[in-house]
């Protein structure tokens, strides 16, 4: 039984490493379609949107839109994105909430957020608008040093498939461990009966 437990342990470690590599690979799997910087100074001004960000989806499939506020510092940003088709009809929209706060020995929040969505092949435009803590509290002001990065990627491998596989693997490993434990207990019981009857 000891050899069987060692094999199970080696198999478990190997599978965990493989799933870790696959999850990392899927996280970085997309190919950038478009990447644009949006100045935050447009936020908080009514009806002001960025110029449309144009992109082409070559084939049906998942896309990832990632918004990064690398300059967020003890503040938040709310961003709304609207995807328009060639006739300027809104076909999808999504809200992003980014915030980052910190002190001498703590930090919380996230400076980036992403959204996975699916579009058929075609040409599209994205409108980006929103507000931030600075403009909401103090009214519109020029904070042109602050910016958001909007990136759209295609060819994304969804991590949920690897995650489901990993969960299934863990369940099977636990079941195998239970069977090993049951076998050991049965051997002990058989040995006890044999010793008792002898």
N, C-alpha and C positions, 0 to 999 in steps of 0.2 A: 504493500500500500504506500510505503514511503516514496518509491519511485513514481507511482501514479500521481501523488501530490506534487512532486517536483516537476513532473511534466505539465501538470495543470497550471502551476505557478509560472513556468517558463512561457507556456502558451498565452497565459493572461497578460504577462508583461509585454510579449511580442505584439499581441493584438492591440493593446493600449497604445504602444508606440506607433503602430501602423495607423490607427484611427487618429492619433494626434497629428501625424504627418498629413493625412488626407484632409483633416479639418483645416489645417494651416494652408494647404494648397488651395482648397476651395475658397478660403477667405481672400486669397490674392489671385484668383483665377481670371478675373475679368480683363478685357481689353478696353482701354479708354476710347470713348467715342468723342467726347467733348469735355473740356475742363476750362472753367471761366471764374474769374474773381469778380465779386460783387461788392462795391463799397457800401458799408453799413449806413452812410449818411443819407441814403434814399429812404431809409426806414422811418416810420413815424410821420411821414408826410402823406396826407390823405391822397388816395388815388394815384400815388406814384409807384410805378413798377419799373423794373429793369427793362432795358431793351430785350426783345425776345432772344433766347438762346436757341439757335437752330441746330438740329441734328438729324441724321438719317439712320434708321434701323434697317440693316441689310436683309435680315431674315427674321421670321417669327421666333420669339424666345424671350427669356427673362432678361431684364435690365436691372442695374442697380444705380440709384441716384444717391450720392453721398454729399452731405453738406458739412463743411468743416469751418468752425470759427476759431482759428488758431490764435487770434488775438484776444479772445474773451478773457477778461480779468475781473473777477468779482462782479459779474454781470450775467445777464441772460439775453437770448435772442429768440424770437418766435419768427419762423419763416413759413410762408405758404408758397407752394409750387403748383402751377396749373399747366398741364400738358394740352396743347392745342393741335388739332389736325390741320391739314392744308387749307381747310375752309374756315379756320379760326374758331372752330367749335371745341369747347372744353370737353375732353374725353376722360381725363383722370386728374385728380388733385390730391395733394398730401401736405400735412402740416409737420414741421420739424420744430422741436423744442430743444435748444441748446443752452446750457448754463455751466458756469465754472466759478466756484468760490473757493477761497483758500485762506488760511491763517498761518501762524508760525509753525504749527506742527500738525496741520490737517488740511485736507482738500476734499471737495466733493463736486460731483457733476460730470458732464461729458462735453467735450468741445466738438464732437462730431456725432452724426447720426446718419443712418442709411435706410433706404426703402427699396425693397425688391418688388418689381411690378412686371407685367407682361404687355407687350405691344406687338401687333402684326407689323410686317415689313412696311416701310413708308417713310415719309418725311414729316417731321414734327417740330413744334416750337415749345419752349418752356418759358413761362413767366415766373419771376421770383420776386416776392415782396413780403413785407412783414414789419416788425417793430422790434426795438431793443429797449433795454432798461434805461439807457441814457436818454433816448428821445422821449420815452414815455414820461420820465420824471422831470426833465428839464426843457421839453419842447425841442423841435428840430434844431440841430446844431451840426457844424461840420466836424465830423470825426473821421476824416478821410484816411487816417492811418489805419483804421480798423477795416477789416474786410472779411468776407465769407468766400469760401471756395466751393463751387458747385461742379461736381464731376459725375458724368454718366458713363457707365461701363456696360459692355455687352459680353456675351459668352460666359456668364457667371454660372459656376457650379454651386447649386444650393446645398448648404451645410446640413439641412434637415435630413437629407437621405443618409449621410454619414452618422448623424446623431441617432437616428432610428436604428441603424445597424449596430452602433455601439451599445445602445440600451438592450437590444436583443442579445448581443454577445454577453453582456453582464448577466442577464437573466439565465442564459444557458450555462454560464460559469457557476452561478449560484446553485443551479439545479445539479450540475455535475458534482459540486462540492458536497451537496446534501446526499447524493447517491453514494459518494465515497464514505461519508460519515455513517450512513446507514449500513453499508457493507462492513465497516469496522465494528459497529455495534452488534451486527449479526454474528460476526466471527467471535467476538467476546462471549456472546450468549451461548453459542455452540460450544466454545471451549469450556465455559462454566458448567454446562450440562454434562459434557463429557467427563470433566473432573469430578463432578458431584456424583455421577453414576458409577464411576470407577472404584 
